[in-house]
Amino acid sequence: MNDTRSNILDQALTLFATKGYDAVGVQQVVDAAGVTKPTLYHYFGSKQGLFETLVEERSKPLYDSIREASAYAGNLNMNITRLLKTCFAFATAEPLFYRLLLSTWFAPPSSEYWPVVKRIQERQYRVISEMFRLAVKDHGNMRGRHHRYAVSLRGMIDTYIGLGLQGHLSLADDVLVYQAVHQFMHGIFS
């Protein structure tokens, strides 16, 4: 990947994650990256294009990992454990990017960046929802609830990640993963 392009993306990530998308102007990004506005516009077209490229490219490895961890193999407990570990590991490796995702998940739908955030969310929810839909053959009491389970599980995962990013718990704690999976599974089967 082009070093200038990568540098602009890295600087934008730092600024968007620490200050918020709306608080960052193009001038701040180009100053941090040591480039000119025309250079940024050449690669991304606009601030919105920069954000979209950043989120689409950086979320792809997370999506691929979520898709792999969610591939139902007859053991829902194992899938959910893999999913938590996958998301926790990604957030630990990419804390700035995950913080950016968390800060934009609940953006007003009228915000200029909401469409890209919505696409990312929908992709992730689809694969997790599919895991629960396939698990119905083994757990009939879940029938018709797969989307709600996907939303609830992602909410739980993101809450733990938010607490981890704030330093309140360790995302590398296997006991935490076990307890979170147990708590979620108990809710499904009760």
Beta strands, then each sheet from edge to edge (+ up, - down):
end
